[in-house]
């Protein structure tokens, strides 16, 4: 079935208090999606963000970002007052998130909500803690201990708690019991509010496309709680970390720094951690996009301590076996494989064998002539086409940066006369293609320039900030989008 959707981060929703949340504006965005004839809402990872504000480097692969908890709902529930919220400085930029101010203010006001909640004996909360104990207990303790050490990574905690010695674990659980309950409370609110928003979207026949990184962060509850899953030595120091080798985009490669999986151990345990992880994803999402899918075929291992990615080496991943296991345990699951970049024949075979649709990005299509695999006439149906992703510039920003000959080829291919038509020309190319799914970033539908770019890979600071203006989703825009998806059989 032909479908279309919009890529829009929750953080980009124009909610009050400085950052997008599960607020009435999020419900209004779902209404806009329905009005515009969309069937998919693709979001970025929902995990709690840390240093650098990247949703791809989260403190937990299971936990949700407390920033997305809607404060107005907490006011309605009696946990907060309007004055509590207005006393905080969440930043004043309408189209940008000020993460420093959000960090300083959000937890302060959420602590107030916790103190007013008297949640400790609430039956629904207690059931939530019990049902999610397999990840929530470690995450809440991890956050409490992390705060006790001034925010330091667990690698720099005192040795006994770093290595999870039972007596020390018990001591911290007792000493920080209230803080642990606070972090569990935040997850309770997050899940409750997100599930309500997801149910509203599903009611309107809109599916949520979630996004998970293949790796977890080194500074995360997952790595601390289960070091046996990763390539760490006896002191829990990484042996090697993840990244990408040097290429045309970076002469020294990309050093991500995530711990690498000990795949032999995962195999011995029947990939149970992965089964648990992916199963939990389908409580939150309808379809899951897995970032850096290539890492299941082979992964790039960089010696820990290296300052660049130049001296890594490729190692074999688990291959198809992990997906056979997932299918056996979870049945047919809907996955989008992020298969961008240089792909070896073995990666292409793996993607084909899983049957998962890969990704086509139109911004990659116009720099090497008609043989380019990202040009729409080279697609098969089983793929998802994007004008660009969170890692790309907006369409207008991208076009302005092209070489003149590539601009000329783009205009000829799209049959447009000038750059004013480039935005809708690229969107039309995506929607009219044979790809089963077409997903367009909201910035492109709004015709925004490079200032609205979400992320510039391999840079720290200034990313993940873009927010949509409150009046951007007009009836006229919805009708324009709807008529186009109807024209190309995606309604």
Secondary structure per residue as TSV (DSSP state, phi and psi in degrees):
chain	resnum	aa	ss	phi	psi
A	1	X	-	360.0	131.6
A	2	X	-	-76.6	129.5
A	3	X	E	-134.7	161.3
A	4	X	E	-139.4	159.3
A	5	X	E	-156.2	-179.7
A	6	X	E	-124.3	136.3
A	7	X	E	-91.7	117.7
A	8	X	-	-153.1	115.7
A	9	X	-	-66.9	145.7
A	10	X	G	-58.5	-38.1
A	11	X	G	-62.3	-21.6
A	12	X	G	-87.1	-7.3
A	13	X	S	-67.7	138.3
A	14	X	-	-79.1	55.4
A	15	X	-	-76.3	160.9
A	16	X	S	-66.9	170.7
A	17	X	T	67.5	34.2
A	18	X	T	90.5	-18.1
A	19	X	S	-154.1	150.7
A	20	X	-	-60.8	147.3
A	21	X	-	-149.6	-175.1
A	22	X	S	-83.1	54.6
A	23	X	S	-99.0	-178.7
A	24	X	H	-60.9	-27.2
A	25	X	H	-67.3	-31.4
A	26	X	H	-67.8	-40.4
A	27	X	H	-65.4	-37.2
A	28	X	H	-65.1	-35.0
A	29	X	H	-66.2	-38.6
A	30	X	H	-61.5	-41.0
A	31	X	H	-60.4	-40.2
A	32	X	H	-63.4	-42.8
A	33	X	H	-58.2	-44.8
A	34	X	H	-63.2	-45.8
A	35	X	H	-61.0	-34.4
A	36	X	T	-86.2	5.7
A	37	X	T	74.7	23.7
A	38	X	-	-89.6	148.1
A	39	X	-	-115.2	-6.9
A	40	X	E	-132.9	137.3
A	41	X	E	-121.3	107.4
A	42	X	E	-92.8	132.3
A	43	X	-	-120.1	174.1
A	44	X	-	-93.7	168.1
A	45	X	-	-50.8	140.8
A	46	X	-	-95.4	4.5
A	47	X	S	-70.5	160.5
A	48	X	-	-64.7	131.6
A	49	X	B	-94.7	152.7
A	50	X	-	-123.1	-137.6
A	51	X	T	-57.5	126.5
A	52	X	T	91.5	-10.7
A	53	X	-	64.7	15.7
A	54	X	-	-81.0	129.0
A	55	X	T	-69.8	-7.6
A	56	X	T	-93.8	1.2
A	57	X	S	-130.4	85.4
A	58	X	B	-107.2	154.4
A	59	X	S	-72.0	-10.1
A	60	X	-	-160.8	141.8
A	61	X	S	-84.0	-11.8
A	62	X	S	-105.2	-35.4
A	63	X	-	-73.1	159.2
A	64	X	-	-105.0	158.9
A	65	X	-	-76.8	116.8
A	66	X	G	-60.1	-22.5
A	67	X	G	-58.8	-26.1
A	68	X	G	-85.9	-6.0
A	69	X	S	-66.1	126.4
A	70	X	-	-77.3	118.7
A	71	X	H	-71.5	-31.1
A	72	X	H	-66.7	-32.8
A	73	X	H	-64.6	-39.2
A	74	X	H	-67.0	-31.5
A	75	X	H	-65.3	-45.8
A	76	X	H	-62.3	-33.3
A	77	X	T	-83.9	-3.4
A	78	X	T	86.4	7.9
A	79	X	S	-79.9	-26.7
A	80	X	-	-136.8	164.7
A	81	X	-	-113.2	161.3
A	82	X	H	-56.4	-38.9
A	83	X	H	-63.1	-36.8
A	84	X	H	-57.5	-43.4
A	85	X	H	-74.1	-42.0
A	86	X	H	-72.1	-16.1
A	87	X	T	-75.6	-13.0
A	88	X	S	-97.8	150.2
A	89	X	-	-101.6	103.4
A	90	X	-	-96.9	5.9
A	91	X	-	98.5	154.4
A	92	X	-	-118.0	-0.3
A	93	X	-	-77.7	123.4
A	94	X	T	-68.0	-35.2
A	95	X	T	-109.1	19.2
A	96	X	B	-150.4	141.8
A	97	X	-	-90.6	129.1
A	98	X	-	-98.2	91.2
A	99	X	H	-63.8	-32.7
A	100	X	H	-63.0	-45.1
A	101	X	H	-69.3	-37.0
A	102	X	H	-61.9	-45.3
A	103	X	H	-60.9	-43.9
A	104	X	H	-70.8	-29.6
A	105	X	H	-101.4	-35.2
A	106	X	H	-64.4	-46.3
A	107	X	H	-68.3	-30.7
A	108	X	H	-61.1	-49.2
A	109	X	H	-73.8	-31.0
A	110	X	H	-70.3	-31.6
A	111	X	H	-62.5	-41.2
A	112	X	H	-60.9	-44.2
A	113	X	H	-60.0	-42.4
A	114	X	H	-62.2	-45.9
A	115	X	H	-62.5	-32.0
A	116	X	H	-85.2	-9.6
A	117	X	H	-81.9	-31.9
A	118	X	-	49.6	47.0
A	119	X	G	-79.4	-13.8
A	120	X	G	-56.5	-30.3
A	121	X	G	-107.8	6.6
A	122	X	-	-68.5	125.0
A	123	X	H	-62.0	-39.7
A	124	X	H	-66.0	-40.7
A	125	X	H	-66.2	-43.8
A	126	X	H	-63.3	-38.5
A	127	X	H	-65.8	-39.5
A	128	X	H	-61.3	-44.5
A	129	X	H	-61.1	-41.6
A	130	X	H	-68.1	-44.9
A	131	X	H	-65.6	-28.1
A	132	X	T	-111.7	16.4
A	133	X	H	-57.0	-30.9
A	134	X	H	-60.3	-25.6
A	135	X	H	-121.2	-30.5
A	136	X	H	-69.2	-38.3
A	137	X	H	-60.1	-47.5
A	138	X	H	-68.3	-40.9
A	139	X	H	-63.7	-47.2
A	140	X	H	-64.7	-40.4
A	141	X	H	-65.6	-44.5
A	142	X	H	-55.6	-46.1
A	143	X	H	-66.0	-39.3
A	144	X	H	-65.3	-43.8
A	145	X	H	-67.9	-41.0
A	146	X	H	-56.7	-44.5
A	147	X	H	-63.0	-38.1
A	148	X	H	-63.4	-27.7
A	149	X	T	-99.6	24.3
A	150	X	T	67.2	27.4
A	151	X	T	87.5	1.8
A	152	X	-	-63.4	149.7
A	153	X	-	-59.0	148.4
A	154	X	G	-59.9	-21.3
A	155	X	G	-62.9	-19.0
A	156	X	G	-113.4	17.0
A	157	X	S	-78.5	169.6
A	158	X	-	-58.1	145.5
A	159	X	H	-54.4	-41.1
A	160	X	H	-67.6	-41.4
A	161	X	H	-80.6	-30.6
A	162	X	H	-59.1	-42.8
A	163	X	T	-92.2	8.3
A	164	X	T	58.7	45.0
A	165	X	-	-66.6	131.8
A	166	X	H	-51.7	-44.7
A	167	X	H	-63.5	-40.1
A	168	X	H	-69.4	-38.7
A	169	X	H	-59.9	-44.9
A	170	X	H	-63.6	-40.7
A	171	X	H	-63.4	-44.2
A	172	X	H	-67.2	-37.4
A	173	X	H	-62.2	-38.6
A	174	X	H	-73.4	-46.0
A	175	X	H	-65.4	-35.9
A	176	X	T	-113.9	30.4
A	177	X	H	-56.0	-41.2
A	178	X	H	-68.1	-42.2
A	179	X	H	-65.7	-36.4
A	180	X	H	-64.2	-43.4
A	181	X	H	-63.6	-36.8
A	182	X	H	-59.1	-47.0
A	183	X	H	-68.4	-33.0
A	184	X	H	-66.8	-38.8
A	185	X	H	-59.3	-43.0
A	186	X	H	-61.9	-40.4
A	187	X	H	-68.9	-35.3
A	188	X	H	-60.5	-47.1
A	189	X	H	-63.9	-44.6
A	190	X	H	-57.1	-53.1
A	191	X	H	-63.8	-42.9
A	192	X	H	-60.6	-46.1
A	193	X	H	-71.9	-40.6
A	194	X	H	-66.4	-43.5
A	195	X	H	-62.0	-34.9
A	196	X	H	-66.2	-42.4
A	197	X	H	-67.6	-42.6
A	198	X	H	-62.9	-42.7
A	199	X	H	-60.9	-38.7
A	200	X	H	-63.6	-43.4
A	201	X	H	-64.3	-46.6
A	202	X	H	-61.5	-35.9
A	203	X	H	-58.3	-33.6
A	204	X	T	-92.7	16.5
A	205	X	T	65.1	28.6
A	206	X	-	-107.8	127.1
A	207	X	E	-98.5	146.0
A	208	X	E	-93.1	124.2
A	209	X	E	-98.2	107.3
A	210	X	E	-83.7	175.4
A	211	X	E	-144.5	124.3
A	212	X	E	-127.2	137.4
A	213	X	-	-69.8	147.2
A	214	X	S	-64.0	-36.6
A	215	X	S	-100.3	160.8
A	216	X	-	-103.8	163.1
A	217	X	-	-73.8	149.6
A	218	X	S	-62.3	-44.3
A	219	X	S	-88.8	79.1
A	220	X	S	-148.8	159.1
A	221	X	H	-63.6	-32.7
A	222	X	H	-63.9	-44.8
A	223	X	H	-70.3	-41.5
A	224	X	H	-65.5	-42.7
A	225	X	H	-76.2	-27.7
A	226	X	T	-135.2	61.3
A	227	X	G	-61.4	-21.9
A	228	X	G	-65.6	-18.2
A	229	X	G	-77.2	-13.7
A	230	X	B	-123.4	164.4
A	231	X	S	-81.3	78.3
A	232	X	B	-120.2	151.1
A	233	X	-	-86.6	-172.7
A	234	X	T	-66.1	-17.6
A	235	X	T	-97.0	9.4
A	236	X	S	67.8	22.5
A	237	X	-	-89.7	134.7
A	238	X	B	-60.2	142.7
A	239	X	S	-83.8	-42.6
A	240	X	E	-148.2	159.5
A	241	X	E	-132.1	169.2
A	242	X	E	-86.4	159.8
A	243	X	E	170.9	-165.7
A	244	X	E	-129.6	146.0
A	245	X	-	-73.2	167.6
A	246	X	-	-56.4	143.0
A	247	X	-	-150.7	-166.9
A	248	X	S	-64.2	-21.9
A	249	X	S	-90.2	-25.0
A	250	X	-	-148.9	119.1
A	251	X	T	-71.4	-18.4
A	252	X	T	-111.8	7.0
A	253	X	-	77.3	-172.2
A	254	X	E	-117.8	122.7
A	255	X	E	-102.8	98.7
A	256	X	E	-79.2	-38.4
A	257	X	E	87.5	3.1
A	258	X	E	-71.9	146.6
A	259	X	E	-67.4	145.5
A	260	X	-	-91.0	151.1
A	261	X	B	-76.2	146.7
A	262	X	-	-91.6	84.8
A	263	X	H	-62.0	-30.9
A	264	X	H	-62.4	-39.2
A	265	X	H	-66.4	-43.1
A	266	X	H	-59.6	-40.9
A	267	X	H	-62.4	-44.4
A	268	X	H	-61.9	-30.8
A	269	X	T	-95.5	13.5
A	270	X	T	67.1	27.5
A	271	X	T	54.7	34.3
A	272	X	H	-65.5	-32.9
A	273	X	H	-64.2	-41.0
A	274	X	H	-67.0	-40.4
A	275	X	H	-59.4	-45.2
A	276	X	H	-64.6	-42.2
A	277	X	H	-63.7	-49.5
A	278	X	H	-69.9	-37.6
A	279	X	H	-59.5	-41.2
A	280	X	H	-65.5	-34.7
A	281	X	H	-56.1	-37.3
A	282	X	H	-80.8	-1.3
A	283	X	H	-81.7	-22.6
A	284	X	H	-103.2	-29.9
A	285	X	-	-132.2	166.1
A	286	X	S	-97.9	-34.0
A	287	X	E	-132.2	143.5
A	288	X	E	-120.7	123.9
A	289	X	E	-92.4	124.4
A	290	X	E	-102.2	118.1
A	291	X	S	-73.8	145.7
A	292	X	-	54.4	55.1
A	293	X	G	-61.1	-24.8
A	294	X	G	-57.0	-29.4
A	295	X	G	-62.4	-15.8
A	296	X	G	-78.6	-24.0
A	297	X	T	-84.8	-54.6
A	298	X	E	-154.2	149.7
A	299	X	E	-126.2	154.1
A	300	X	E	-97.1	118.0
A	301	X	E	-105.2	120.3
A	302	X	E	-109.0	128.0
A	303	X	E	-53.3	133.1
A	304	X	T	-63.0	133.8
A	305	X	T	102.6	-18.4
A	306	X	-	-62.8	144.2
A	307	X	S	-90.7	-13.5
A	308	X	S	-134.2	174.7
A	309	X	S	-97.2	17.4
A	310	X	T	-70.3	-26.2
A	311	X	T	-115.6	28.9
A	312	X	-	-81.0	179.1
A	313	X	E	-146.7	153.7
A	314	X	E	-80.5	136.2
A	315	X	E	-127.5	151.1
A	316	X	E	-71.2	138.6
A	317	X	-	-93.5	-168.6
A	318	X	-	-77.4	-15.7
A	319	X	T	66.3	-151.6
A	320	X	T	-68.0	-23.1
A	321	X	H	-54.6	-39.8
A	322	X	H	-64.9	-35.1
A	323	X	H	-77.4	-30.5
A	324	X	H	-64.1	-40.2
A	325	X	H	-65.9	-45.5
A	326	X	H	-59.8	-41.6
A	327	X	H	-66.5	-38.8
A	328	X	H	-64.1	-36.7
A	329	X	H	-86.5	-36.7
A	330	X	H	-113.9	-5.7
A	331	X	-	78.5	-162.8
A	332	X	S	-72.0	123.1
A	333	X	-	-118.6	148.6
A	334	X	-	-93.1	115.8
A	335	X	E	-129.3	141.3
A	336	X	E	-108.1	124.6
A	337	X	E	-92.0	116.5
A	338	X	-	-77.4	96.8
A	339	X	-	-114.5	39.6
A	340	X	-	-82.7	165.3
A	341	X	S	90.0	-165.7
A	342	X	-	-72.4	123.1
A	343	X	-	-117.8	126.8
A	344	X	-	-81.0	162.8
A	345	X	H	-55.7	-35.3
A	346	X	H	-69.6	-33.8
A	347	X	H	-66.1	-44.8
A	348	X	H	-60.8	-38.6
A	349	X	H	-65.7	-39.8
A	350	X	H	-64.2	-47.8
A	351	X	H	-59.5	-43.8
A	352	X	H	-63.7	-40.1
A	353	X	H	-67.5	-36.8
A	354	X	H	-68.4	-28.7
A	355	X	T	82.5	-0.3
A	356	X	-	-73.2	142.2
A	357	X	B	-69.0	139.0
A	358	X	E	-91.8	-173.0
A	359	X	E	-113.0	143.1
A	360	X	E	-124.3	126.0
A	361	X	E	-115.2	117.1
A	362	X	G	-63.7	-28.4
A	363	X	G	-65.3	-16.0
A	364	X	G	-91.0	1.6
A	365	X	S	-92.3	-15.5
A	366	X	S	-115.1	30.9
A	367	X	S	-121.6	5.8
A	368	X	S	-149.8	27.3
A	369	X	-	81.9	-172.1
A	370	X	T	-74.2	-8.1
A	371	X	T	-82.5	-7.0
A	372	X	-	-60.7	126.9
A	373	X	T	-66.8	-17.5
A	374	X	T	-88.1	-4.2
A	375	X	S	-73.5	135.6
A	376	X	G	-54.8	-31.5
A	377	X	G	-70.9	-7.8
A	378	X	G	-100.2	2.6
A	379	X	-	-77.0	155.4
A	380	X	-	-107.4	170.4
A	381	X	S	-66.5	-36.2
A	382	X	S	-81.3	69.2
A	383	X	E	-156.0	168.0
A	384	X	E	-118.9	122.8
A	385	X	E	-102.3	139.3
A	386	X	E	-127.2	148.0
A	387	X	S	-70.0	-43.3
A	388	X	-	-159.8	171.6
A	389	X	-	-117.8	-173.1
A	390	X	T	-62.5	-22.5
A	391	X	T	-89.8	-6.0
A	392	X	S	-99.1	162.0
A	393	X	-	-68.8	166.5
A	394	X	-	-65.9	163.5
A	395	X	H	-57.8	-44.0
A	396	X	H	-65.9	-42.4
A	397	X	H	-63.5	-40.7
A	398	X	H	-62.6	-48.2
A	399	X	H	-61.0	-40.5
A	400	X	H	-66.3	-21.9
A	401	X	H	-91.2	-5.9
A	402	X	S	-70.3	152.0
A	403	X	-	-65.9	154.3
A	404	X	H	-58.1	-40.6
A	405	X	H	-66.3	-34.6
A	406	X	H	-73.1	-34.2
A	407	X	H	-61.1	-43.6
A	408	X	H	-62.4	-44.5
A	409	X	H	-63.4	-41.1
A	410	X	H	-59.8	-47.2
A	411	X	H	-64.7	-39.6
A	412	X	H	-65.8	-43.5
A	413	X	H	-65.6	-42.3
A	414	X	H	-84.9	-7.0
A	415	X	T	57.0	51.8
A	416	X	-	-122.4	150.9
A	417	X	S	-91.4	-31.2
A	418	X	S	-144.7	173.0
A	419	X	G	-70.9	-11.6
A	420	X	G	-64.4	-28.1
A	421	X	G	-90.8	-0.4
A	422	X	H	-63.6	-40.2
A	423	X	H	-59.9	-54.8
A	424	X	H	-74.7	-26.0
A	425	X	H	-63.2	-44.7
A	426	X	H	-69.6	-40.6
A	427	X	H	-61.1	-44.1
A	428	X	H	-61.9	-39.3
A	429	X	H	-62.6	-39.0
A	430	X	H	-68.1	-49.7
A	431	X	H	-68.4	-32.3
A	432	X	H	-84.4	-10.1
A	433	X	S	-68.8	169.3
A	434	X	S	-78.9	-7.0
A	435	X	-	-54.1	134.0
A	436	X	S	-60.1	-37.9
A	437	X	E	-123.5	139.1
A	438	X	E	-128.9	126.6
A	439	X	E	-125.4	126.7
A	440	X	E	-116.3	128.2
A	441	X	E	-60.2	142.1
A	442	X	H	-58.5	-33.9
A	443	X	H	-58.4	-33.5
A	444	X	H	-74.4	-39.4
A	445	X	H	-63.2	-29.8
A	446	X	T	-85.7	-7.5
A	447	X	T	67.2	40.3
A	448	X	-	-90.2	151.5
A	449	X	-	-84.4	-174.9
A	450	X	G	-59.0	-18.0
A	451	X	G	-63.8	-20.5
A	452	X	G	-93.5	8.3
A	453	X	-	-59.8	141.0
A	454	X	-	-84.2	-43.2
A	455	X	-	-150.3	140.9
A	456	X	-	-113.0	104.7
A	457	X	T	-52.9	149.1
A	458	X	T	67.7	19.1
A	459	X	-	-124.4	149.9
A	460	X	-	-118.7	127.2
A	461	X	S	96.2	138.9
A	462	X	S	84.2	0.3
A	463	X	-	-101.6	167.0
A	464	X	S	64.5	19.9
A	465	X	-	-99.2	-21.1
A	466	X	B	-60.9	136.6
A	467	X	-	-128.7	145.3
A	468	X	-	-81.0	143.7
A	469	X	-	-67.1	150.2
A	470	X	T	-63.0	-30.0
A	471	X	T	-101.3	18.0
A	472	X	-	-74.0	-34.6
A	473	X	S	-85.7	81.6
A	474	X	-	-88.5	161.4
A	475	X	H	-61.9	-36.6
A	476	X	H	-63.9	-43.1
A	477	X	H	-66.2	-42.7
A	478	X	H	-58.7	-42.6
A	479	X	H	-67.3	-38.6
A	480	X	H	-63.5	-43.4
A	481	X	H	-66.3	-45.8
A	482	X	H	-59.3	-43.9
A	483	X	H	-64.3	-33.3
A	484	X	H	-73.4	-43.6
A	485	X	H	-68.9	-30.5
A	486	X	H	-67.2	-43.3
A	487	X	H	-56.7	-38.2
A	488	X	T	-101.8	20.6
A	489	X	T	71.0	27.7
A	490	X	-	-108.9	8.6
A	491	X	-	-84.0	360.0
